[in-house]
């Protein structure tokens, strides 16, 4: 049997006379070859069980006529979802698998489980998976799932990578995940076969491990069927029957198969690579692509037994312990797309393209030199599905009620399966998950992107290629850019704007004093024959940001912030979602949807939240009451009854739209939700000089009496009709101008001319982040999420609890208030000049009580500011006295920094500045 070093020579020679039986070279995009029997790294797989389905001509059991839920796909996610549905008490759930359980992708997965990720939610999901496979299933069934706890070792070949691992270690302390940063010498002692000469250090997590896909899925199926679930194999789905109800809403009605149909109100699409095909059956867009993903299994290696699994991110390679051998795989910059996904592909594999895989061998040999003399026992190259942001696709599809997604797991379906299967089951049963799953929710993508082929392909490629890259706080994608540009894009680009991408929009990040930095077409990092961009200014500015310390342009952001505090700044917020809620039942809808009382006289604007049934916060937004009008325009739609204008964060506009639409459908309310996000721009002027600047541009009196805070009116700006609102998101005197798209440039130009002599500057969202946290304003999905209540977040003032008006989530809030808050959002300041970004552990009196959700530097206070939820380790309520009496420290990359806790923002706590009192 040939060695890995010989594989390198063969690849370089581009010879088709491979030294390995069954290997061949594949083109860039290949179709599936006929299923081939391969030597796979499992002693037992389902296809080897006696009495198998190879000769079966029909389903393994008769189809029921009805089912409460039908799960499509018998891989990791399908089996986990079925198991959790049954465990939560759902009667008669059914799983349909077109071939055998684990067929397609799950059967050949490596099955690694790493407990630490740069996401608090993912740490929780991974912890649940580990509990299920290492404890719960064996207790319930008496069967061993194949779980092996051999530990995990992350390799740091540079300082930034070690800093990232230290951040993970600090986060792990908040969740009780044991981890240790080891020196090169300590690493060598733990793993004697490892080359440590080029290491800065490693992160060792002793309770990481390895799962067996076949053993896990069969045990899940056994546990689920014991609770009344049904698993039906050899039953391909051919269609989804959809009915439209009398309210005009499309809903799932049945699942059709080659062997009959099952009536059901709920379908869960866990079809993996084939999820897009299942989605098309129902008219649902599933934004994923299929790629080849490979690893090789070595011959026996003396001394490798009981070693931890290894991830060498900088070499983009992993080494999985396989008994007395290793599986070697990774992520490359030039993965092979599977262009035409075959519905006949089950337990087959692709031939391995050694030209693509070679880079992983080089990295593996460098890390474990004995591999150079070790033979290859087998190769495993199978299909996997990948998504535009390398996050799974979950939740109810916005196009079809009752159609849920549980797919696109980016080769992490085994380790995320338990946590995500549980959340998906809660989603189906209760209409929402228990945890904050927005990062996985299909509604995180704007509907214009989910079926845009170029965007899906580019972003999925980049996410795959960068899977092992350091996760820096302010990184931006280079793929799929310039999809949505607001009317000021060219103006701001010429003024040095460095753009961020959110929801497909190009939004201002910060302004460089060195001129334009345009975002260029995606170059695939030089892969597939593309010429990599040279002298790419935008990419260079991003690269300067690749640090866990203050970046070079920290000073530029500082100047934007201090100009806003001292004079005035103009912010282009045109990417915001702008909706109208109008119609006969609009007031009834507003009362139910919004936690605050928004049914005030026309001309009023209210900051409010939208909640879910559990009292969690689905959104924060502003709602403006409108006068009815007969003429329709982007600024004032025609309507009868009541009307409201909603301004929501652009990055979460689709989520807001879907949440409101779902509530309106469930409540059967007669009103319209109209989207004018593309038709209106939004320009905000904030700061002490904002009134003086705008008084030259607007044709109305801007005095406190004539134009009070939280009010709005139609006025003319530079002769153009606009809707002006007196609001602030940074804690200063200021106004927002909502402007028809075609009028944005002349209005902006007039504002800049009026502010030139007063020190008005352009500012971006990096400044907004700093200014808003300094004032204590919340950011949804940072310090305010669907599993956080307004009471916990210090937003009780947004809830009309003193009234008798019912609203969504009210009962949960009342129960929470009566029981006492068991966690509370707290502001912290750190005197030492160190940057923080979130995920830092919060220590109180020597105990970890939480972690930081959001952090930034406040330039007016000249301090780092952080917000995080804390708990009482004794399990009691977190009172204000508890908050005030603590001695706090924030742990950043393993170092604790003394911190001061605050129950309210230390910047302008009396809110004088927003009132114009300076």
N, C-alpha and C positions, 0 to 999 in steps of 0.2 A: 504494500500500500504506500502510495507516494506521500511526501511530507508537504506541509504548508509552504515551505520555501520553494519547492518544485512548482506548486501552483502559481506562485508569483512569476517564475520564469516562463511557464506556459502562457500565462496571460499576456506578459510582455511580448512574447513571440507571436501572439495572436494565432496560435495554432489550433486547429480543430481536432487534433489528435490529443485529446485530454487524457491525462493519466488516471482519471477517475471514471469508473464504469457509469454510463448513463449521463455524463455531463455533456453539455454542448453550449454554443454561444447563441444568444438571443438578440434580435434587433432592438432598437430603442423602444418601440411599442410593439408588443407581441400579443397575439391571440393565445388563448389557452390551448395547450396541446392535449391530446387524449389522455385521460387519467392514467397515470403510471404508478405501478407499485414501487414505493421507495422505502428504503430503510429509515425509519423515523426513530427519534430518541425516546421512545416510550416502550416499556416492556410489553404493554398491553394497550391496544386501542379497540374502540368499539367494533371496527370492521373485522377484527380478528375473532370476535366472540362466536362461539358455535351457534348454529341455528340462525345465522344472520339474515339480512334482508336481500342479499344479492339476487336470490331467485324469486323474491316476493313480487306479486303482480298487483297488489292493492295495498290499501292502508293497513297498519298493524292492528287496528281495531275499528269497528264501525263508527262513522261520524254521528255525533249527536245532532238533532235537528236545531237545537238552540244552545247558546252558551252565554254566560255573563260577560266574558272577555275571551277574545281569541288572540293568542300570541303567535306571531308568524316568525319562525326561525328557531332552531334548536341548538344554537350556540351558547356561549357563556351568558350573554345578556338575556336571551330568551328563557333559559333554564332558571337563572336567578330571578327574573321577573315573575315567572310562574310560581316559583317557590315562595316568594314573598307575598304574592297575591293570595295564595292558599293559606299562608301563615297568618295573614291579616284577616282571614275569615271570609274571603270571597268564595262563593259557592259556584261550582261547575266552571272554573276557568279551563280553557283548552289550549294546548300548544300544538301547532301544526309544523311539521318538518318535512321538506320535500324529499329528503333522502334519509340519512341517519343522523342522530344527535351528534353534534360537533362537526358535521360535514361542512365543507366550504373553507372556513378560515380557522375556527377554534381548534380543530384537531391537531394542527401543526404549530400552534403558537408556543412560544418559549415558556410562558407561564411564570414570569418573574413578578415578584411583589416587593416594591420599595415603599416604605411607609412615609417618607418625607418628600414633599413636593412644595414648590413655592406658592402654595395656596392653602389657606386654612380649611376651606371646604373640602378640597381633595384629600387632605390629611384625615379628615373625619370619614370620608367615603372609603379610603383605603383601610382604615382601622376596622370598619364594619366588615369589609370583605375578609380581612384576616380572621376576625372572630367567627365568621360563618364557616370558612374552610378549615380552620385549625381546631375549632371547638364545637360549634353548634350542630353541624351536620353529623359529626360522629356521635354526639350525645343523643341525637334524635333517631338515628338509623343504625348505630352500631357499626357503620362502615367507615373505613379510613379513606379520606379523599385523595391521599397522595401528597399531602402538605409536608414539606421538609423545611425546618427552620435552620438554615445554615448561615444566616446573616448577609449583610450587604456592605459593599465597600465602594465609595465614590472616590475617584482619583482626581487630584488637583495638580496640574502641571504648570500653573501660573498663579499669581497672587489674586487676581480677580476671581478665579474659580474657587480658590480657598475661601475668599470672602463670602461667596455665595453659599458655600457649605456651612460656614459659621452662621449665616442667617437662618439656614434650615435647622441647625442645631438649636438656635434660640427659639424658633417657632415650636420645635418639638417639645420643649420644656413646658409650653402651655398646654400640651395635649398628652403629656406623660410618655412620650416616645423617647426611649433611651438612645442616645447617640454620643459619639466621642470623636473629637478631632485628634488624629494621630500624626505624629511626626514621621518622616521617612523611615527612621530606625524602628519605631514602634510598628509601622506597617510591615516592614521586612520580617519582624518577629512573628506577626500574625500570619503573614502569607510568604513563606520562605522562597517560593519560586518566582516572586515578583521582582522586576527591575525597579528600583526606587531611586536611581541616580538622578533622574530628571524631575523628581517630585517636590512640590512645596508642602504637601501633606495629604491626608485622606480623611474622609468622614466615614466612620464605622457605625453601622446600625445593627446590633447583634440579633434583633428579632425580625429582621427581614427574612424572606425565604422564597420558596419555589412551589408552584401549584402544578398538579397534573390535570390537564384539561379533560381527559376522558374520565378519570376518577371523580373529579369535581362535578361534572355535568350528570353523570349517571347517579351520583348520590343526591344531587339536587332533584332530579326527576323522581327518584325513589321517595324522598321526603315529601315532595309536592303531591304525588299520587296517593300517598298515605293520608293526605288531608282532603282528598276528593277531586283533585285536579286530574285531567286526562292528558296524556302525551300520545300523539298520533304521528307515527313516522311514515315515510314513503307516501306523502300526501301533498303534492305540489299545489300551491294556490294559483288560480288562474284569473281571479278578478275580485274586486271589492264593489258590492252593490251599495249605491248611494241613493237616498231619498231626500227630497226637499220638503220641509214641513210647511204648515200654513202660515208661518211667519217669514218664509223665504230663506230658511237656514238649511244648508246641506249637512246631512248627518249620515253616519255609517248605519247600514241596515243589515248587511250580511257579507259573509266571505264565501266565495265560490271556489271550488276545487275540481280537479278532474274526476273526483269520486262523489260529488254532490256539494250541497251548500249548507252553511250553518248560519242561522239568523243570530245576530249579535249587535248590540249598540256600541261596542268598543272593540277596536283592533289596535294591537301594539306591534309596530313594525320593527322587529329585531332581526332583520334579514341580512345584516352585515353588508358585504360588497353588493348584494342583490337588493338592498333597501331602496335604491332609486327606481328599480323596475317595479317593485311593489307599490311605491309611491305613485308612479305613473298610472297604475291601475285605478287609483282613487282620485287622480287629478291633484296630487300633492307633490310639491317640489322638494327634493331631498338633495341638498348641495354637498355631494361627496364625489371623490374619484377613486378608482381602483388602481393599485400599484402592486408590483412585485416586491416582496419583502423576504429576505433570505438569511439563513445562518447555516453553518457547517458544524458537524459533530466530529470531534477528533477521536483518534484511537486512545487507548489507555495511557494515562500520564502518571508515572510514579510520584507519590507525594502530594497529589492534588486532592485526595479524599478529604472531605469535611471543610474544605476551604469556602469562604464566602463568595457569593456572586459579586461580580465586579462591573462597574460602569466607568469607563474611561471616556468622559464626555469630550475632552479635547481631541482625542483620537477618533471620536465618533464610533466607539466600539463597546460591546458588552461581552462578558465572559460568564456564562452560566454553568454552574457545576452540574455535571451529568454523571452521577455515580463516581467512577474513577476516570472520567473524561470531561471535556469542556465543549459547550456549544458556543460558537463565535459568530456574532452578528453585529449589525449597526445600521446607521442611517447615512446615506450618501447624497451628494449634491445632484446626482444624475439618475434618480430612480427610473425604472421602466414602467410606463403607464400601460395598464391593461385596457386597451381601447374598446374592444368588443367583448363585453362580459358574457360568458356562456352560461345559459341556465342548465346545462348538463354537467357542469363542473361540480364535483362533490369531494372525493378523496384523492384527486390528482394533484400533481405538482408541476411547476415549470422547470425546464432545464436552467441551471444556474449560469448566468453570464459572468464569467470570471473577470472580464474587463471592468465590469461595474463593481464586483465584490473585492477586487484586489486591495483597495485602500484599507479595508477592515483587517485583512491579513497582516498588512504592514504594521498597523497599530497594535494588533494582538501580539505579534512577535516581539515588538519593542517592549510591551508590558510584561509578557511572560516568555522569556527567551527560549525555554524548552520547546515551545511550539514550533520553532524552526526545524526541529528534528522529529516532529510528531506527525503521524499519518492522519489522513482524513477518512473517517469511517462512512459518512453519508453527508449528503447535502439536502437541505430543505428550502425550497423556494416556492412560496405560495402567495395567493392574493390577500391583500388587506385593504381596508377602506380608510381614506384620509379626508379630512375636512379643511375648510379654508383657514381655520384658526387653531387647528390641532386639538380641538375640544369636541366631545361627543355631541350628537344631535338628539335632544330629548324633548318631551313635552307634547302637548296637543297641537297639531298642525293648525295654523290660522285659517287654512282653506276649508277644513272639514272637521266638524265636531265629532268627537268620538274616535278620531284617528290619531294615535300617539306614536311618537318616534322613540326608539331606543337603539340607535345605530351610530355608525361613524366613529368608532372608538380608537382609531389611529394606533392599532396593534396593542392597546392597553385594556382591551375588553375583559381579560381575565382578572387583572388586579383591581380595576374599577367596578367590575361586575356586581359584586355583593352590595356595595354602597349604592350604586346607581339602580340596581334592581329593586332595592328597598324603596328608594325615592320615587321610582317610576310607579311602583305599586300604590304608594300614597297618592301620587298624582292622579291615577286612574280612579281611586276610591273617593278621595276628598276634593278633587279638582285642583290641588296644588301639592307640591312636595313638602316634607317637613323642613328640610334645610334650604338654604339659599342656592338654588340651582340655575340662577339667571345665566351664568357663564356657559351652561350647557343647553339652555332653552333655545329651541329653534327660532323663537321670536326675537332673538338677539340680532338676527340678520334682517335687513330691510328687504321687503318683498321684491324690489327691483334687482336684487343681487342673487337671490337663491337659484334662479334659473339662467343666470348670465354665464355662459360657458367659459369665456375667457377669464372672468374674475374668479370663478370657482377653481379652474385649473391652475392659474398662476398662484393664487393664495395657498392652495393645497400643496403645490410643489414647494413653495417657500417654507411653509410650516413643517413639511417633512424634512427638508434640507437643514433647517435650523433647530430640529428637535433637541439636539444635544448642546445647543448654544447656551451660554450664560444668559439667564433671564434678568435683564437689566430693567429698572423701573420705568424708564422713559423711552424704550425702544419703539420703533415704528416699522411697519412693513414697507418693503419696496415693491411688492407685487400688487397688482389689482388696484392701482392708484388712479386718481383723476376721474373716478366714476361719476362723482357728483360735485360740481363746483358752484359756489354761490356767486351772486352778481358782482361781488367786490374782489373776486379771486385775482384777476389780473392787476388791479390797482395795488392790492396788498403785496403780491409777488414782487412787483417793481420796487416796493418800499422795503424789501428785505425780509418778508414774512417767511418763516420756516414752518411749514404746514404739518399738522397731524392728520391722521385718518381715523374717522369715527363713522360707523354706519354707512360707509361709502362716501361720506362727505370729506372734502378737504377743508379743515378748519384751522384757524391761526394758532400756532403753538407759541412762538415767540418771534421777536424781530432781531435779525442780525444786522449789525452796523456795516457789514462788509458786502452788502448788495444781494441780488437775487440768488435764490437757491432752488431752481425748479426741480420737480419730481419727474424723472424721465421714465420712458417705457421700460417695462421689466425685462431684464437681460438674462434671467435664469442663472445668474451667477456664472455666466460663461458656459453653461452646459448646453447640450443638444445642438452644437454648432453656432450658438449665439455669441456675439462679440461682447465681452464684458465692458461696461462703461469705464472709460479712463477719465481721471480728473473730475469725478462726480461730486460736485460741491455738496449736494444734499446728503449723500451717503457719508461724506467726510464729517459733516456736522453731527450726524447720528453717531458715528464712530467715536467722536469726542465725548459723547454721552455715556459711553460704555465704561462706567465706573460706579462704585458704591461710595464715592466721595463727591465733593462739589465739582461739577463739570466746569470747563473753561468759560462757558457762557452764563454761569451763575450771576456774574456782574450785570449782564445785559437784562436778565429777568429782574434783578434788584432795581435797576433804573426804571423799568416799567412800573413796578410796584410803588416805588417812592414817588414817582410822578403822579400816580393816581392818588396817593395819600396827600401830596403837597399841592397839586394843581388840578390836572384832569387827564383822563385817559379815555380813548375811544376803543371799544371792543366790537368786533364783527361777530355777532352771534346768529348769523343767518341760518346756520344749520339746525337751529332749534325746530322741533316739531310744532306746528301751528294748526290747531284743529278748532272747528266750530261744532258745538253741540246745540242743536236747535230742534224745535218742533213742539207739538202739543204736550208731550210728556217730559220735556227737557228739564223743567224744574223738579219734577219727581225723580228723574234720573240723577240730577245734580245733588239733591238731598241724600240720595242713597249712595252715590259714588264717592263723594268728597267728605272727608272727616270734618272740615270746617264748614261754617255757615256761609255759603257763597251766594245765597239768594238775597242779596242786599240790593239797594237801588241801582239801576243802570248807571254806569260811570265808576263803579267800585271795582277794585281788584283785590283778590284775596290769595294769600299763600296757604296752601292746603296739602294734605296727603290723600292718597287713595290706599285703602287697606284691603286685605283679604279676610276671609271668614275667621281666621285665627288671630286677627289683629295685627298681622305683619304688614309692613309698608311696601306696597307695590310701586309707589311713585311719590315724588313731591313735585309740585307744579304751581303755577299761578292760574287763577280762573277769574276772568273779567266778565261782569254782567253787561249785556248789550241792550240797546234800544232796538225794537223791531223796525225794519225798514222795507220798503217795497222794491228797491233796486238792489240787484245782486252785484257784488264786487268782492275782490279778495279782502278788502278792509271791512266790509259790512254786507254780509249775505242777506238776501231776502228770506224772511221766515215769518210764520205765524206762531203765536204762543210765546215761549221764552227762548232766549238765546244766550250762549256763553262762549267766550273765546278762551281757549286753553293754550298755554305756552309750556312746552315740556322739553327736557333735555334732549338734544338731537341724537345722542348716542343710544338713547333708550326709547326713541319715538315709536318704533314698531311694537315694542313691549307695551307701551301705554295704549296704543291703538287697539292691540289685541285684547288687553285687559278690559278696556271700556266696552268694546264690541261684545265680548263674552258676557259681561254683566247685563248689557242691554238685551241680549238674546235671552238670557236666563230669566230676566224680569219681565220680558215681553213688553218693553216700553216703546211707545210710538214716538221716536225721534231719530234724527239723522246725525251721524258723525261725519263731518266734511273735512278733508285734508287739503290745506292750502300751504303746506310746508315749502313746496317748490315755487309758489307764486309770490311769497313775501320774503323780504329780507328783514334783518333785525340788527339795528345799530344801537349800541348802548354807550352813553357818555356818563362817566362817573368821576367824582372828585369835587373838592371845594369850589373849583372854578366852573363846574358844569353848568350852573344856572346862568352865569355870565356869558359863557360860550353859546348856549342854546338860545338865549334871549335875542341874539342877533340873527338866528336862523328861523325860529318859530314865530308864528303870528299870534301868540297868545301870552297872557300874563302868567309867569312862572313863580309868582310869590307863593308862600306857604298857604295863604288864605285862598288864593284863586286856584291853586293846583296842589292840594294836599297830598301827603304820602299815601300810597295804595289807592290811587285814582287814575283814571285814564280818560282821554277825550280825542276826538278827531280834530286835527289842526293842520295847518299848512307849514311845510318846511321847505324853504327855498322855492316856494310856489307850488310844491307838490303836496297832495293830500296824504297824511300819515296818521297812524294811531300812536299817540304819545302816552306812555305810562310812567308814573313816578314810582320807581322801584329801585332797589339796590341788592346786588348779590355779592358786594364786596365791603359793605359797611360804610358807604359814603353817600353824600347827596348825589342824586343821579336820576336819569331818565332813560327809558328804552323807547326807540322809535321803530315801529313796525311799518315797513315801507314796501309798496308794490315793487316787484323785481325790477321793472324797467326804470324806476326812479331812484334806485339805490345809489348809483354812481354820482348823479348831481347832488343828492342830499349829503352824501359823505364828503364830497369835495367842498361843499359850502361849510360843513362843520369844521373841516380841517383848516379852511381859510380863516374862519372866525376864531379858532383856538390857537392860531399860530403865535400870536403875540402874548398868549397867556400860558404857554408851556404845555399845550395839549400834545400827547404822544399816542402812537398806536401801541396797543398791548394785546397779548394773546392769552390762551387758556392756561399756560404755565403761570402767568401772573394771577389769573383768576383763582387757580388752585391755592396759591400762597395767600392772597388777600382774603379769600373766603374762610380758610381755616384759621387765619389770624383773628377774624371776627367771630368765628364759632358757627358759621353757617354750614349746614350739612350737605353732603354730596350723596345722592342716591347711588347705591351699589358700592359705596366705599364705607362710610360710617352709618349708612341707613340702607337696610336690605329687607327682602321679603320675610325674613325670620326675626326682624327687629320691630318692636312696637314703637309708636310715637312716645309712649310714656317712658320706655327705657332710653330712648334717644333724646329726651329732654324737649320733646315737641308737644307736650300736652296742650299747649295753647292753640294748636291746630285742630283740636278735637272738640266738637260741640256737645260735650258730655253734660253741661249744665242745662242744655235744652232737653226737650222730650222727643226730638226728631230722631227716628231710627236711621242708622247708616250702617253700611257694610263693615263688620268688624267691631261694632259697638259692644256687643255682649262679651266678646273676648277681652276688650279693654276694661270693662267694668269688673270682670272677674279678676283680672290682673291687678287692678287698683285695690280691690278688696283684700287680695292675698299678700300684697306687697311686692315690690320689684326685686327679683332675684338676680338681676344684673342691671348695670347702669352705665351709660356712656359718660366718660370722664375726659376732661381736657388736661393735658400735661404740657409743661414747658420744661426745657432742658437748657441750663445756662451755658454748658460747654458747647462750643461751636462744632457740632458733628451733624452730618446729614442723617436723617432717618426717612424711611419710605413706607413703613408698614411692615407687619409681621414680627416686630420686636416684642419680646416677652415683657410683661408688666409685673414687677415685683412690688409687693406691699408687706412691710414688716417681715421681710425674709421669706415670703411665700409667693409663688407665681399665682396671680389671680386673673390673668387674661393675656391678651396680646393686642398690639396696636393695629387698628384697622387702616388708619390714614395718617400720614405725617408729611410735613413740609417745613420750610424755613420761613418765619415771619420777619420781614425786613424792618417793619416799624418797631416791633418789639425787640428785634435783633436776637431772636432765639428760635431754636427748633421747637415746633409745636406738634403734638401728637394727640390723637383721639383713639380711645379703645374702650371696650366694654369690660368691666370688672365684676367678679363674683366674690362672695364671702366663702372662703374655704370650708367653713362650718356648715354651709348650706342654707343659712338664714337670709333674710331680705337685705338688700344693699341700700341702707338709708343714707341720707345726706351726712349724718354724723359719722357713719362708717367711712364715707369718702374723705371727709375733712380730717379725720383722725389718723390717717395712714402715713407711713414713711415710705416714699415711693422711689423706685429706680426703674429705668428702661434698659433692657439688655439688647445691645446692638452688636451682632457678630461676636458674641461671647463675652463682651465687656459691659458691665453695668454702669450706667450714668445716672447720677442723682437727678430726680425729677420732682417738680412741684405739681400737685394735683389741684384742679380748679373745678368748682361746680358751675361756673359761668365764665364766658370769655374774658380774659384779662385786658383785651383791647376794647376801649370805649364801652364798658359794661352798661352805661346808662343810655346808650343809643342816641347820643346827642348828634353825632355826625350825619346820620341818615335824615335827621330833622333839619339839617342845615345850620346847626349850632356848632361853631368852631371857635 
